[in-house]
């Protein structure tokens, strides 16, 4: 990205920033930020792609207001994307759900040579996602995309479950958020 290029975002919030102000609309866990011109294919990119699939070229050009309970299709798209990401990850067998530490320390690490485990799997962690457990690589940001995208999903799902509407802004320069 060129130094002068503006990084545009779309604010997805339970509040319209034009009415309540940017500070109120960007409260933690009450909003999602979509990066419109990101070249990095990470969890933020995946979130933006989900919203683009519903709003197309209008995303960033028009404002949208989604009534509470009316965006279950967006939640389903998050879940579908998450399931696709998890297809490549190591799933913990159900018989170990009540002994996750034992599974990771005594079963999972024996799938690798000591050198491979120390070099490539030392930082792997067990996480619950969509009601199932997975051992996820956590050492590098590119490896953490399923974990980070699950956090994105949990935020938007929490808003949906609490009965909050969604306000989707037009494109804004990132610097306008005041972070």
C-alpha positions as CSV (number, residue, x, y, z in Angstrom):
1,X,0.0,0.0,0.0
2,X,1.3,3.4,-0.9
3,X,2.1,5.8,1.9
4,X,-0.6,8.3,0.8
5,X,-3.2,5.6,0.2
6,X,-6.1,6.0,2.7
7,X,-7.2,2.8,4.5
8,X,-11.0,2.8,4.3
9,X,-13.2,0.9,6.7
10,X,-16.9,0.2,7.2
11,X,-18.2,0.4,10.7
12,X,-20.7,-2.3,11.7
13,X,-22.2,-1.3,15.0
14,X,-25.3,-1.4,17.1
15,X,-25.3,2.4,17.1
16,X,-25.3,4.9,14.2
17,X,-22.2,7.0,14.8
18,X,-23.9,10.0,13.2
19,X,-26.5,10.1,16.0
20,X,-24.6,8.9,19.0
21,X,-21.0,9.9,18.1
22,X,-18.0,7.8,17.1
23,X,-17.0,7.1,20.7
24,X,-20.3,5.5,21.6
25,X,-20.6,3.6,18.2
26,X,-17.1,2.1,18.6
27,X,-17.4,0.8,22.1
28,X,-15.6,-2.5,22.6
29,X,-17.7,-5.6,21.7
30,X,-20.4,-3.5,20.2
31,X,-19.0,-3.1,16.7
32,X,-17.0,-4.8,14.0
33,X,-14.7,-2.9,11.6
34,X,-14.5,-4.1,8.0
35,X,-11.3,-3.1,6.1
36,X,-12.3,-2.4,2.5
37,X,-8.9,-2.2,0.8
38,X,-6.8,-4.8,2.8
39,X,-4.5,-7.0,0.9
40,X,-3.9,-9.4,3.8
41,X,-6.0,-12.5,3.7
42,X,-6.7,-12.8,7.4
43,X,-9.8,-12.9,9.6
44,X,-10.6,-9.2,8.9
45,X,-10.5,-10.0,5.2
46,X,-12.9,-12.9,5.7
47,X,-15.3,-10.7,7.6
48,X,-15.3,-8.1,4.9
49,X,-15.9,-10.8,2.2
50,X,-18.9,-12.1,4.2
51,X,-20.5,-8.6,4.2
52,X,-19.5,-8.1,0.5
53,X,-21.3,-11.3,-0.4
54,X,-24.6,-9.8,1.0
55,X,-24.3,-6.1,0.1
56,X,-22.1,-6.4,-3.0
57,X,-20.8,-3.2,-4.5
58,X,-23.1,-1.2,-2.2
59,X,-20.9,-2.0,0.8
60,X,-19.1,1.2,1.7
61,X,-21.2,3.2,-0.7
62,X,-24.6,3.1,1.1
63,X,-25.6,2.9,4.8
64,X,-27.6,-0.1,5.9
65,X,-29.7,-0.7,9.0
66,X,-30.6,-4.3,9.9
67,X,-33.4,-4.8,12.4
68,X,-32.7,-7.0,15.4
69,X,-33.0,-10.7,14.4
70,X,-33.0,-10.0,10.7
71,X,-29.3,-10.9,10.0
72,X,-29.3,-14.6,10.8
73,X,-28.0,-15.2,7.3
74,X,-24.9,-13.2,8.1
75,X,-24.4,-15.4,11.2
76,X,-24.8,-18.5,9.1
77,X,-22.2,-17.2,6.6
78,X,-19.8,-16.7,9.5
79,X,-20.4,-20.3,10.7
80,X,-20.0,-21.7,7.2
81,X,-16.7,-19.8,6.8
82,X,-15.5,-21.0,10.2
83,X,-16.4,-24.6,9.4
84,X,-14.4,-24.3,6.1
85,X,-11.4,-23.0,8.1
86,X,-11.6,-25.8,10.6
87,X,-11.6,-28.6,8.0
88,X,-7.8,-28.3,7.9
89,X,-7.4,-28.3,11.7
90,X,-6.9,-31.2,14.2
91,X,-10.1,-32.1,15.8
92,X,-10.1,-33.6,19.3
93,X,-12.0,-36.9,19.6
94,X,-15.1,-36.6,21.7
95,X,-13.9,-39.2,24.3
96,X,-11.2,-36.6,25.3
97,X,-13.6,-33.6,25.8
98,X,-13.4,-34.0,29.6
99,X,-9.6,-34.5,29.6
100,X,-8.3,-32.0,27.1
101,X,-4.9,-31.5,28.8
102,X,-4.3,-35.2,28.8
103,X,-5.2,-35.4,25.1
104,X,-2.8,-32.5,24.1
105,X,0.1,-33.7,26.3
106,X,-0.1,-37.4,26.0
107,X,-1.8,-38.2,22.6
108,X,-1.5,-35.2,20.3
109,X,2.2,-34.5,20.9
110,X,3.0,-38.2,20.2
111,X,1.8,-37.7,16.6
112,X,5.0,-35.8,15.9
113,X,8.7,-36.4,16.4
114,X,10.2,-34.5,19.3
115,X,12.0,-32.1,16.9
116,X,8.8,-31.5,14.9
117,X,6.7,-31.0,18.0
118,X,9.2,-28.5,19.5
119,X,9.8,-26.7,16.2
120,X,6.2,-26.6,14.9
121,X,3.6,-27.5,17.5
122,X,4.9,-26.3,20.8
123,X,2.5,-23.4,20.8
124,X,-0.5,-25.3,19.7
125,X,-3.6,-24.8,22.0
126,X,-6.9,-26.5,22.4
127,X,-10.0,-24.3,21.8
128,X,-13.7,-24.9,21.7
129,X,-15.3,-23.7,18.4
130,X,-18.9,-24.3,17.4
131,X,-19.3,-26.9,20.2
132,X,-16.3,-29.0,19.3
133,X,-12.6,-28.9,20.3
134,X,-9.7,-28.4,18.0
135,X,-5.9,-28.2,18.5
136,X,-4.9,-25.0,16.7
137,X,-1.5,-23.7,15.8
138,X,-1.0,-20.4,17.6
139,X,2.7,-19.5,17.0
140,X,2.3,-17.1,14.1
141,X,-0.5,-14.8,13.1
142,X,-1.1,-16.6,9.8
143,X,-1.7,-19.8,11.8
144,X,-4.1,-18.2,14.2
145,X,-6.7,-17.2,11.6
146,X,-9.3,-19.9,12.6
147,X,-8.9,-18.9,16.3
148,X,-9.1,-15.1,15.5
149,X,-12.0,-15.6,13.1
150,X,-13.9,-17.6,15.8
151,X,-13.5,-14.5,18.0
152,X,-15.0,-12.4,15.2
153,X,-17.9,-14.8,15.0
154,X,-18.5,-14.8,18.7
155,X,-18.7,-11.0,18.7
156,X,-21.3,-10.8,15.9
157,X,-23.2,-13.8,17.4
158,X,-23.3,-12.1,20.8
159,X,-24.9,-9.0,19.1
160,X,-27.4,-11.1,17.3
161,X,-28.3,-13.2,20.4
162,X,-28.8,-10.0,22.5
163,X,-31.3,-8.7,20.0
164,X,-29.3,-5.8,18.8
165,X,-29.8,-4.2,15.4
166,X,-26.9,-3.5,13.1
167,X,-26.0,-0.2,11.5
168,X,-23.5,-0.5,8.6
169,X,-21.8,2.8,7.7
170,X,-20.5,4.1,4.4
171,X,-16.7,4.0,3.9
172,X,-14.8,6.0,6.4
173,X,-11.1,6.7,6.5
174,X,-9.6,4.6,9.3
175,X,-8.1,7.6,10.9
176,X,-11.6,9.1,11.5
177,X,-12.2,6.5,14.1
178,X,-9.9,8.2,16.5
179,X,-8.0,5.1,17.7
